[in-house]
């Protein structure tokens, strides 16, 4: 069974394309936000963000990788007839909270985290639903552009339990739009952690979609030797694959931009927002982390290389 984390009276159709990134296009993101917005406007896949559809470019068929991208996702339905462009429409206007993920989805999560996955106790599910709805409502009230961004990028949420882990989130490159919430039953009630998790995974979903349909972001031509590289994350201290490291620089910069914004201060309080922003900022001043990612800019897909280079430039004086 699943539930929809609803915010009454809101439809994505009421937002124009120009407003999708209205909360992201302030001075905090500098030119990067404008570049990303221009990227989405210039490609058919922009429709994914602009009106809660996924519109694939003409000539792209729903087979191979793209079949797995949208398979087993309760928040999406697919019209498998050959149409141009092929559109996968969202069933709900806010993320579908799925309490019964398929065995394949459970296995994916178990493989990624290396631990057994359990269901969230039924007695805790109403609280988790309320926390997700609260986070969305807070974003809608104080940071409308970010609210639309999260709603547009996230189709399905799987809350799962993992013994011995803290609250966290995850996603997979072959499932853009699907967010895992790990141990959401132990997340703090102030919604700060939930909001960070939803924004964090939404950025991953954007780039997972681009990697599936855009040659400037695809990793298929990247040499195996580069794929196998690992880099220590300056935010978590973990050694992660280069693909994850590239995403990390873009995800954490976006999160810093959110928590350093006036909207975040209004949403969570100035002290709380500043605390989150300063914690994230520490990763960008790590010299070893900056050197490690900079050495790979010419090896990774050009779209990613350009954006990571911009983040390095924007954070160079920190």
C-alpha positions, 0 to 999 in steps of 0.5 A: 500500500502507498500513500500520497504526501499531500499539501492541500490546494497545490497543483504543479500546473499552477506554476510556470516553467520560469518559476521552477527555479525561482528559489534557486536562481538567487545570488547564492547559486551565481551563474551555476543556477542560470546554466542549469536552468538554460540546460533544462530549457534547451532540452526536451527532458526539461519538461520533466521539471516544468510540468511533472512529466518526463518527456524523452527526446524524439528518437529515444525509445523506452528500452534497454537502460531507459526501460530499467529507469522507469520500471517498477516505479509506482509514482509513474505510468508509462505509455509504451506505444511508440509516440514522439516524444514518449511521455511518462506521466506522474500519477500524483502531484506530490511524491507517492510514499510506497510502504511496500517496495518490490523485492527488486527494489529491496535488493537494490537498497540492500546491495547499496548499503551492504546491510539487511533492509527491514520494513518500517513498523506500521505504528511509525508510518503515520508519523513518517507520512506527517514528517514528509508532508510537514517538510513539503508544506514548510518548503511550499510556505517559505521556499516555493521554488525549492518546493516545486523542484522537489515535487517535480524531481521526486516521484516515489519515496520508499521509507525503509529501515536498516539496523544500526544506521542513522537517518539518511537517504539514497537513490540509484542512477537507474531509478531517477525519481525514486528516493529511499528514506533510511530509518525516517522513523528516527529523524528529528521532528523539526523537518530540517533533516527531512528537507535536506534529504528530499533536496539532496536526492532531487539533485541526484535525480536531475543528473541521473535523468540527464545521464540517461538521455544526454550525451554530455552527461553519459558515463558510457564512454568514460574509461573503466579505469576512471569508473573504478577510481575512488575519491574521499568525500570531504563531507562524509570522509568515505571513499566513494566512486568517482561518479558519486564524487561528481554528484556530491560536489553538485548536490552539496553545493545546491544544499549549501545554496539552500541553507544559506538563503533567506528562504531557509532562514525563514523556514528553519530559523536563522541559527539552524539554517546557518548551522547547516550551511556552515557544516556543508561549507567545510567540505568545500574548503578541504584542499585534498578534496578540491585537488582530487576532484579537479584532477578528474575534470577532463576525464569525466563527462563534459557536462559534469566537468563544466558544472564541477569546475564552476562549483570549484570557481564559485567556492575558491575564495572560501 
